């Protein structure tokens, strides 16, 4: 992830993490050799585009990124210097965007680059396949209900963030759900039981706030 607008970069990083990517932000710079391999590079040029062409050129020259798809995230196509350099990116996305649009673009660029069309969220020994809904912990399959999977996915997508019960209820069960806060506690308890004594602490309780 590279970009110049901190808020835009943070938004894209958060959305990528929610889709199972281990995303991190880096500044735009011509030198990219020290970044290491990546399955995707998103160049965020919202607000200003100084250095974006040089960075994209450096990515294309670097052997380590020879097969890495590049997604260009911009506020507008009009007047952009990258618009005339289509060889520097594999696809583009205009902000503001909807989460399904980002998911679709990612699948397209991965498919064109020969990457398999699957999304796996990994947190330590926990693996959630976001396409097949299969979940394992230390290689052991977990038999989860749909809502248990969605809750675990929501918490694992942002492991350092503490979520209130209300936020979890609204994000996982939708705003129209009226089952009450107790629903969250019940599902957390069931998830911990399925994770087992050695892994139940993966879901932490923050007293008087919620869960992480």
Secondary structure per residue as TSV (DSSP state, phi and psi in degrees):
chain	resnum	aa	ss	phi	psi
A	1	X	-	360.0	125.3
A	2	X	E	-135.2	144.8
A	3	X	E	-178.0	177.0
A	4	X	S	-120.7	-19.6
A	5	X	-	-99.3	107.6
A	6	X	H	-56.5	-43.3
A	7	X	H	-66.1	-41.9
A	8	X	H	-65.7	-42.0
A	9	X	H	-62.5	-45.2
A	10	X	H	-59.9	-39.0
A	11	X	H	-65.2	-44.5
A	12	X	H	-68.1	-40.9
A	13	X	H	-58.7	-46.6
A	14	X	H	-60.6	-41.1
A	15	X	H	-69.3	-37.4
A	16	X	H	-65.5	-41.7
A	17	X	H	-62.8	-38.0
A	18	X	H	-65.1	-23.6
A	19	X	T	-92.8	2.9
A	20	X	T	102.8	1.7
A	21	X	-	-84.0	145.1
A	22	X	-	-90.9	85.8
A	23	X	-	-94.4	147.1
A	24	X	-	-144.3	150.4
A	25	X	-	-92.6	139.2
A	26	X	E	-134.5	155.0
A	27	X	E	-76.2	154.6
A	28	X	-	-67.7	128.1
A	29	X	-	-155.6	144.9
A	30	X	S	-63.1	-27.9
A	31	X	-	-92.5	119.8
A	32	X	-	-124.7	-0.8
A	33	X	G	-62.2	-26.4
A	34	X	G	-87.7	2.7
A	35	X	G	-78.8	-24.9
A	36	X	-	85.8	169.9
A	37	X	-	-66.5	154.7
A	38	X	-	-150.0	152.4
A	39	X	S	-88.4	-12.7
A	40	X	E	-162.6	142.2
A	41	X	E	-121.6	123.9
A	42	X	E	-108.5	121.6
A	43	X	E	-101.1	112.0
A	44	X	E	-97.7	116.8
A	45	X	-	-119.8	30.4
A	46	X	S	-70.3	134.2
A	47	X	S	93.3	-54.6
A	48	X	-	-151.0	161.1
A	49	X	-	-128.5	21.5
A	50	X	T	-63.2	125.0
A	51	X	T	87.9	-8.7
A	52	X	H	-66.7	-41.4
A	53	X	H	-65.8	-45.3
A	54	X	H	-61.1	-40.7
A	55	X	H	-66.2	-45.1
A	56	X	H	-62.1	-38.8
A	57	X	H	-64.5	-40.8
A	58	X	H	-64.9	-38.2
A	59	X	H	-61.8	-45.0
A	60	X	H	-66.3	-29.2
A	61	X	H	-80.2	-26.1
A	62	X	-	-72.9	126.8
A	63	X	G	-61.0	-34.9
A	64	X	G	-64.6	-21.5
A	65	X	G	-109.4	21.8
A	66	X	T	-57.9	-35.9
A	67	X	T	-110.7	15.9
A	68	X	-	-91.0	122.4
A	69	X	E	-70.3	146.9
A	70	X	E	-117.9	122.7
A	71	X	E	-107.2	125.4
A	72	X	E	-100.0	120.3
A	73	X	E	-109.2	121.1
A	74	X	E	-138.0	161.5
A	75	X	S	-83.4	-25.3
A	76	X	-	-162.9	142.0
A	77	X	S	-75.7	-29.0
A	78	X	T	-65.1	128.0
A	79	X	T	76.8	2.3
A	80	X	-	-76.3	137.5
A	81	X	G	-66.0	-23.4
A	82	X	G	-76.1	-18.9
A	83	X	G	-60.2	-33.0
A	84	X	G	-92.1	3.6
A	85	X	-	-122.4	61.3
A	86	X	G	-64.0	-17.2
A	87	X	G	-74.0	-9.0
A	88	X	G	-92.8	-5.1
A	89	X	-	-149.0	159.0
A	90	X	S	-98.0	-26.6
A	91	X	E	-163.1	168.0
A	92	X	E	-135.9	161.3
A	93	X	E	-146.0	129.8
A	94	X	E	-94.0	137.6
A	95	X	S	-94.4	146.6
A	96	X	S	-74.6	150.1
A	97	X	-	-130.5	162.5
A	98	X	-	-94.2	147.9
A	99	X	H	-54.4	-41.7
A	100	X	H	-59.9	-32.0
A	101	X	H	-66.0	-41.2
A	102	X	H	-63.3	-45.1
A	103	X	H	-59.0	-43.8
A	104	X	H	-63.6	-45.1
A	105	X	H	-61.3	-41.2
A	106	X	H	-63.8	-42.0
A	107	X	H	-63.9	-38.7
A	108	X	H	-65.0	-49.0
A	109	X	H	-68.6	-33.8
A	110	X	H	-67.8	-40.6
A	111	X	H	-65.0	-42.6
A	112	X	H	-65.3	-28.0
A	113	X	T	-92.4	4.3
A	114	X	T	83.2	14.3
A	115	X	-	-88.0	143.6
A	116	X	-	-64.2	149.3
A	117	X	S	-90.0	76.3
A	118	X	-	-146.5	160.1
A	119	X	-	-131.0	121.8
A	120	X	E	-123.4	125.0
A	121	X	E	-98.4	120.4
A	122	X	E	-116.9	131.5
A	123	X	E	-138.8	96.7
A	124	X	T	64.6	-127.4
A	125	X	T	-83.4	0.2
A	126	X	E	-91.9	131.9
A	127	X	E	-132.3	125.8
A	128	X	E	-118.9	118.7
A	129	X	E	-85.7	113.4
A	130	X	T	-78.5	-11.0
A	131	X	T	-94.2	-41.1
A	132	X	T	-99.8	-9.8
A	133	X	-	66.6	18.2
A	134	X	-	-83.6	137.1
A	135	X	E	-132.1	136.6
A	136	X	E	-133.0	154.0
A	137	X	E	-129.8	117.5
A	138	X	T	53.8	36.8
A	139	X	T	84.5	-7.7
A	140	X	E	-90.9	124.8
A	141	X	E	-64.5	141.8
A	142	X	E	-110.7	129.3
A	143	X	-	-91.2	97.6
A	144	X	-	-110.7	147.7
A	145	X	-	-74.2	168.4
A	146	X	H	-58.8	-45.3
A	147	X	H	-71.4	-32.6
A	148	X	H	-64.4	-41.8
A	149	X	H	-62.5	-44.4
A	150	X	H	-64.7	-38.9
A	151	X	H	-66.1	-45.4
A	152	X	H	-64.4	-38.7
A	153	X	H	-63.2	-43.9
A	154	X	H	-60.9	-45.8
A	155	X	H	-69.5	-39.6
A	156	X	H	-73.1	-21.9
A	157	X	H	-68.7	-26.6
A	158	X	T	-138.5	74.5
A	159	X	T	-65.0	-22.2
A	160	X	T	-91.9	-3.8
A	161	X	-	-97.7	138.4
A	162	X	-	-94.8	128.4
A	163	X	E	-112.0	131.9
A	164	X	E	-71.6	160.5
A	165	X	H	-60.7	-38.6
A	166	X	H	-63.4	-43.4
A	167	X	H	-64.4	-40.7
A	168	X	H	-64.5	-45.2
A	169	X	H	-59.6	-43.4
A	170	X	H	-71.7	-36.9
A	171	X	H	-80.5	-38.2
A	172	X	H	-91.2	-41.6
A	173	X	S	-98.0	-7.2
A	174	X	-	86.2	157.5
A	175	X	T	-65.2	-24.0
A	176	X	T	-87.8	3.1
A	177	X	-	-84.0	133.2
A	178	X	-	-121.2	30.6
A	179	X	S	-76.1	-15.4
A	180	X	-	93.8	160.4
A	181	X	T	-61.3	-27.4
A	182	X	H	-58.3	-30.0
A	183	X	H	-57.3	-42.1
A	184	X	H	-63.0	-47.7
A	185	X	H	-61.0	-40.4
A	186	X	H	-63.8	-44.4
A	187	X	H	-69.8	-35.7
A	188	X	H	-63.7	-42.4
A	189	X	H	-62.0	-42.0
A	190	X	H	-66.6	-39.8
A	191	X	H	-63.6	-44.4
A	192	X	H	-60.8	-38.9
A	193	X	H	-64.5	-38.1
A	194	X	H	-76.3	-30.4
A	195	X	H	-68.2	-29.3
A	196	X	-	93.7	160.2
A	197	X	T	-56.1	-34.4
A	198	X	T	-77.1	-14.3
A	199	X	T	-126.5	-0.6
A	200	X	G	-62.5	-23.9
A	201	X	G	-73.8	-6.1
A	202	X	G	-58.5	-32.0
A	203	X	S	-99.1	107.9
A	204	X	-	-95.7	148.1
A	205	X	E	-102.7	128.0
A	206	X	E	-106.4	109.8
A	207	X	T	-56.5	135.1
A	208	X	T	66.2	9.2
A	209	X	T	-124.4	-65.4
A	210	X	E	167.7	-135.2
A	211	X	E	-130.9	155.6
A	212	X	-	-135.0	360.0
